[in-house]
């Protein structure tokens, strides 16, 4: 299993492109939203990104998620 921290995966933390009065984040401040650079889907949790079915990073998760879900 590849982790999102693996250098061969491609994700980006999005930054605000609006003033703080619009979204609560300062211009350029990280929002915490994680973007998959392969299918362009995003979510606030790396393990919950709704990747496209053909995305090569569809099964990339955090180690915690992989260990927790392995028992289910």
N, C-alpha and C positions, 0 to 999 in steps of 0.2 A: 504494500500500500504506500502511495506517495503522500507525503504531508504537504500542506500548503506552504510550509517553510522550505521545502526542497528547492534548490536553485533552478530546477528544470520546470517549475510551475510558474504561472504568470498571473499575478493578481496585483491590484493597486488599491490603496486606501484613497477614497475620494476626498476632495477638499471642497469647501464651500466656494461658490463663484458669485455669491450675493452678499450684501451687507448683513451685519448682525441683526438689524431690524426686520429682516425678511425671514430668516430661518434659525436665528439664535446662535449662529456660528459666525465668527469674524471672517472677513474675506481671506481666503487661503487657508483657513483653519481646517484640520482633518475632521470629517464628520463621523468617522467610525464605520461608514458603509464600505464594504469590500466589493470590488468589481473584478469579475473574471475577464481577463483580456482575450480569452478565446471565443466566448459566446456573448460577451457584453451584458450578462445578467449580474445582478448585485443583491446584497442583503446586508443587514447589520451583523449577521453571524456567518462566518465562513462555512459552517456546516449546514447552513440552511439555504444557500444560494440555489435558486431553481434553474440549474444549468439546462441548456438545450439537450435533447436526447443524444445528439451526435457530438457533443462537446468532449474533447479529450481529457478535460479536467473534471468530468462529471462525478467521479468517485474520489476526488482529492478532499481529504478532511483533516481535522486536527487529530493529534495522537489521542487526546482525551476522548473524542467522539468515537474513534475506531476501537479503542479499548472498551468503552462503555457499551457500544452497540454489538460488539463481538459476542457478548453473553446472551443476547436476545435472539 
